[in-house]
């Protein structure tokens, strides 16, 4: 009926205005945020990994908190998450877990959009992950997530329905961040290591995982050398 269509149009106006407002805000700060993207490569500099990272045996891979899915590819982050899990399985250094509180380390990922601002959608079926079956050349993994992820690790809204939005900022490039897991992990946790680069989560190489592997190996080598030097000093003091 005509009146019904008119009422639906009225109800849609607030949502349309909200999206238009977010678009204007995004356009206004595009020039400023371009500097952030240009500087992102500097975030990949070498850092000294703490001892708990070297001793870690288990990891969980999660989509970073408050990450919306691009409207033109609603499962982009899910696919990136699965590719990182496959790369870790192939590496063989860690065992994959399903929950942050059971893992020694938490790896947070977000797929870059190639843009400074991008319309997104959050909630609903896009942000649910009831189970996974993943395979590599030599491994098969089946996992089931029990209930909702811990606070700060899911991207949907409280009502469970899908909602549109706009992401603005350092979203052009892929992001890979490593956090301490277990009870230490939360929405406000700071990463101990991060990698930001274009196509950093792209298979089959998954450069982010490869660079984390190199960083871990370098840290283990440095820790071994430090231990050897300490032992040598002790021997000189006590000949």
Order of alpha helices (4+ residues) and beta strands (2+ residues): alpha-alpha-alpha-beta-beta-alpha-beta-beta-beta-beta-beta-beta-beta-beta-alpha
